[in-house]
């Protein structure tokens, strides 16, 4: 692959497989991978643990002041663990309780400014793949490659169900479906940077693609963008 490093922004609805392709790409290209959703989840976890009333701007501001987020590469998992004030919270942020509250928390303007400022800093040197809901529209509007992912809702529910069932065998398909539908609704209708496809984002529907097929397809897009940026 060409030596030129680009920025890759991946957006889409919950459980479309954004993190899977983002991790694959980062590993193949030697880029860093940042899961921006993990940041909103870690903030939500802090709010839940500390009983922060997220309807109070003062309480939210005070809480954000106490929150420090960082990522550390985990060589075994080949992905980054997220730390909330020096505690590895990669597992607890996946709890259903956090999933239920994360969309309203991520809709708060102060929370978004806090997270977006850090995300922009992480992307300064390029060579990054970041996934989320507003990466191509707000965080990296100048990203050389923007991908908007979609997948059949039934496929998404089963993917998330399998993922959650591994750690919580009491979870039901209906609970997962309800949570995804609600999050899609809140994420795409909120006032602050709602989820939508950037005009220049390439559409990737992976409903019936294998992981290898999607990686090959997106790798072609990366090469194409890297080359066109080299000759510009
Ligand atoms: O990617 P995820 O499902 O783990 O994200 C959790 C929530 O965080 C999601 O419901 C919406 C929010 N989010 C966001 O608002 N903006 C982002 N860039 C990433 C996630």
Boltz pocket constraint, residues with backbone or C-beta under 6 A from the ligand:
constraints:
  - pocket:
      binder: B
      contacts: [[A, 14], [A, 15], [A, 36], [A, 37], [A, 38], [A, 40], [A, 41], [A, 102], [A, 103], [A, 106], [A, 107], [A, 131], [A, 132], [A, 133], [A, 134], [A, 135], [A, 183], [A, 187], [A, 193]]
      max_distance: 6.0
